[in-house]
Amino acid sequence: MALTRREAARAMALAAGAGASVVAAPASASAGGQGQRLKDGPNVRRTGKGPTGYEVTFRYRAPKARRVQLKGEWYFERPTALARRLTDPDHLAETQGLLPSQWKPGDVPAPHPNSTSPVWPVVDMAKGRDGVWTYTTPLPGGVFTYGFFVDADADDTTTTGQLPDPANPAWNVVGGVVRGRAVDRSQVYVPSDPDFDPADMSWQGPSPGPRGTLRYVTYDSPGHVTPADQNYLVVYTPPGYDARRSTAYPTLYLSHGGGENEMGWSTQGDMADILDNLVNGGEVEPMVVVMPNATGYAASTREQLHRTDLIERIIPWVEANYHVARTADRRAYTGLSAGGMRTSYLLLGNTEQFGYYGIMSAGLPPGVDFGDDLVAALKKVSVYVGCGWQDPINPGFALGGTPLHRGPFRAVRDLTAAGVHVTTAFVDGGHEWHVWRILLRDFLTRVAFLPATSAPESWGE
């Protein structure tokens, strides 16, 4: 059976709230909900053979094309074989760029060369007599993003001109029509074969239990530039969401990285399946997840315009239209990379708005003054910092001569030096969704909406 998103394409338009329009779809989608096998979609097959026990055949129907290429999230690194496992200010860990055929247990996806950009292999597909181009590769357990290039002029390692799989579209594609923002790539989920792959990645796959729902929202945002005076959200409601239940739901605000938008976490981030599995397994309490678009604003210091929009418009809209709690101790905020910096800006500048802050693959802005008032406020919230050991930004690494920021290690150092408790998670991997999916699950199960005293001092060390 192909593992695809087609189940999630049964959506209907809804109306909700003044100044907002909403499109809804079941959140069965992430990285391949177990739906009907599609003729041209990816075929995931258990082989029972090394190196991974599974292989995936990707397909793209283009009878008139001269060349079709596939770009996939599957260069791997072998952390134990790196000359130095940790990126630091004087050393960038150079990943090996292992191909799926070279994969061994313990290897993890990582761009090659190691970078903050999605540098993944681009390969030629073979054309069949039926006009369907195919490519087969072994893959270990987990979620993998892929896309196609049709008649590209040259080998391309960027996303320019990349196309999603029309047989495996994003959850917001209904009958071939995009409802909301278009996405230029697709995801596939591969189970783990315990005979070859000891890492159980089923928490990233489609939940066997009830599914949550994803909604695409357009809301009024006066002053927003692109689009003018409007902006977008994606909202996830958990399995069994009940607008009349006695206890209001907590809310997680989840921010994308640079070059992405409100669709990133619900596609590449696999958040719907991750949340479905956590909720159905009793590992976290059911929650509403809000994914704003942080782009399209005029320039402002530390993204002040976006923060104002979040606090004055997004949060009130969510609390008016969903059965969620209206106190800071029932709100959490986390994000990756640029979204991690937004988390830092909110942590330092709007500490009273959330009870839990998760900084992923980011640090603190320079020049933080840890005065008594700020430290007292920070001690009232839960702070989480996580990153990949091999991430180029880990210590605040300078790429191209430009320091990105002070880095996760320095953030932990400075916060703890100020007397603020920090829960940490550092795992093998780079600036990559493999790491961020792990960190999302970790933040939700160890920090968000839990008493601060229940959080362990550190993890992964």
RALINTA-V94470 format. One record per residue. RES is the residue in one letter. SS is DSSP state (alpha for helix, beta for strand, coil for the rest). Layout:
[[RES/SS] [RES/SS]]
This chain:
[[M/coil] [A/coil] [L/coil] [T/beta] [R/coil] [R/alpha] [E/alpha] [A/alpha] [A/alpha] [R/coil] [A/coil] [M/beta] [A/beta] [L/beta] [A/beta] [A/coil] [G/coil] [A/coil] [G/coil] [A/beta] [S/beta] [V/beta] [V/beta] [A/beta] [A/beta] [P/beta] [A/coil] [S/coil] [A/coil] [S/coil] [A/coil] [G/coil] [G/beta] [Q/coil] [G/coil] [Q/coil] [R/coil] [L/coil] [K/coil] [D/coil] [G/coil] [P/coil] [N/beta] [V/beta] [R/beta] [R/beta] [T/coil] [G/coil] [K/coil] [G/coil] [P/coil] [T/coil] [G/coil] [Y/beta] [E/beta] [V/beta] [T/beta] [F/beta] [R/beta] [Y/beta] [R/beta] [A/coil] [P/coil] [K/coil] [A/coil] [R/coil] [R/coil] [V/beta] [Q/beta] [L/beta] [K/beta] [G/beta] [E/coil] [W/coil] [Y/coil] [F/beta] [E/beta] [R/coil] [P/alpha] [T/alpha] [A/alpha] [L/coil] [A/coil] [R/coil] [R/coil] [L/coil] [T/coil] [D/beta] [P/coil] [D/coil] [H/beta] [L/coil] [A/coil] [E/coil] [T/coil] [Q/coil] [G/coil] [L/beta] [L/coil] [P/alpha] [S/alpha] [Q/alpha] [W/coil] [K/coil] [P/coil] [G/coil] [D/coil] [V/beta] [P/beta] [A/coil] [P/coil] [H/coil] [P/coil] [N/coil] [S/coil] [T/coil] [S/coil] [P/coil] [V/coil] [W/coil] [P/coil] [V/beta] [V/beta] [D/beta] [M/coil] [A/beta] [K/beta] [G/coil] [R/coil] [D/coil] [G/coil] [V/beta] [W/beta] [T/beta] [Y/beta] [T/beta] [T/beta] [P/beta] [L/coil] [P/coil] [G/coil] [G/beta] [V/beta] [F/beta] [T/beta] [Y/beta] [G/beta] [F/beta] [F/beta] [V/beta] [D/coil] [A/coil] [D/coil] [A/coil] [D/coil] [D/coil] [T/coil] [T/coil] [T/coil] [T/coil] [G/coil] [Q/coil] [L/beta] [P/coil] [D/coil] [P/coil] [A/coil] [N/coil] [P/coil] [A/coil] [W/coil] [N/coil] [V/beta] [V/beta] [G/coil] [G/coil] [V/beta] [V/beta] [R/coil] [G/coil] [R/coil] [A/coil] [V/coil] [D/coil] [R/coil] [S/beta] [Q/beta] [V/beta] [Y/beta] [V/beta] [P/coil] [S/coil] [D/coil] [P/coil] [D/coil] [F/coil] [D/coil] [P/coil] [A/coil] [D/coil] [M/coil] [S/alpha] [W/alpha] [Q/alpha] [G/coil] [P/coil] [S/coil] [P/coil] [G/coil] [P/coil] [R/coil] [G/coil] [T/beta] [L/beta] [R/beta] [Y/beta] [V/beta] [T/beta] [Y/beta] [D/beta] [S/coil] [P/coil] [G/coil] [H/coil] [V/coil] [T/coil] [P/coil] [A/coil] [D/coil] [Q/beta] [N/beta] [Y/beta] [L/beta] [V/beta] [V/beta] [Y/beta] [T/beta] [P/coil] [P/coil] [G/coil] [Y/coil] [D/coil] [A/coil] [R/coil] [R/coil] [S/coil] [T/coil] [A/coil] [Y/beta] [P/beta] [T/beta] [L/beta] [Y/beta] [L/beta] [S/beta] [H/coil] [G/coil] [G/coil] [G/coil] [E/coil] [N/coil] [E/coil] [M/coil] [G/coil] [W/coil] [S/coil] [T/coil] [Q/coil] [G/coil] [D/coil] [M/alpha] [A/alpha] [D/alpha] [I/alpha] [L/alpha] [D/alpha] [N/alpha] [L/alpha] [V/alpha] [N/alpha] [G/coil] [G/coil] [E/coil] [V/coil] [E/coil] [P/coil] [M/beta] [V/beta] [V/beta] [V/beta] [M/beta] [P/beta] [N/coil] [A/coil] [T/coil] [G/coil] [Y/coil] [A/coil] [A/coil] [S/coil] [T/alpha] [R/alpha] [E/alpha] [Q/alpha] [L/alpha] [H/alpha] [R/alpha] [T/alpha] [D/alpha] [L/alpha] [I/alpha] [E/alpha] [R/alpha] [I/alpha] [I/alpha] [P/alpha] [W/alpha] [V/alpha] [E/alpha] [A/alpha] [N/alpha] [Y/coil] [H/coil] [V/beta] [A/coil] [R/coil] [T/coil] [A/alpha] [D/alpha] [R/alpha] [R/beta] [A/beta] [Y/beta] [T/beta] [G/beta] [L/beta] [S/coil] [A/alpha] [G/alpha] [G/alpha] [M/alpha] [R/alpha] [T/alpha] [S/alpha] [Y/alpha] [L/alpha] [L/alpha] [L/alpha] [G/alpha] [N/coil] [T/alpha] [E/alpha] [Q/alpha] [F/coil] [G/coil] [Y/beta] [Y/beta] [G/beta] [I/beta] [M/beta] [S/coil] [A/coil] [G/coil] [L/coil] [P/coil] [P/coil] [G/coil] [V/coil] [D/coil] [F/coil] [G/coil] [D/alpha] [D/alpha] [L/alpha] [V/alpha] [A/alpha] [A/alpha] [L/alpha] [K/coil] [K/coil] [V/coil] [S/beta] [V/beta] [Y/beta] [V/beta] [G/beta] [C/beta] [G/beta] [W/coil] [Q/coil] [D/coil] [P/coil] [I/coil] [N/coil] [P/coil] [G/coil] [F/coil] [A/beta] [L/beta] [G/coil] [G/coil] [T/beta] [P/beta] [L/coil] [H/coil] [R/coil] [G/alpha] [P/alpha] [F/alpha] [R/alpha] [A/alpha] [V/alpha] [R/alpha] [D/alpha] [L/alpha] [T/alpha] [A/alpha] [A/coil] [G/coil] [V/coil] [H/coil] [V/beta] [T/beta] [T/beta] [A/beta] [F/beta] [V/beta] [D/coil] [G/coil] [G/coil] [H/coil] [E/coil] [W/alpha] [H/alpha] [V/alpha] [W/alpha] [R/alpha] [I/alpha] [L/alpha] [L/alpha] [R/alpha] [D/alpha] [F/alpha] [L/alpha] [T/alpha] [R/alpha] [V/coil] [A/coil] [F/coil] [L/coil] [P/coil] [A/alpha] [T/alpha] [S/alpha] [A/coil] [P/coil] [E/coil] [S/coil] [W/coil] [G/coil] [E/coil]]
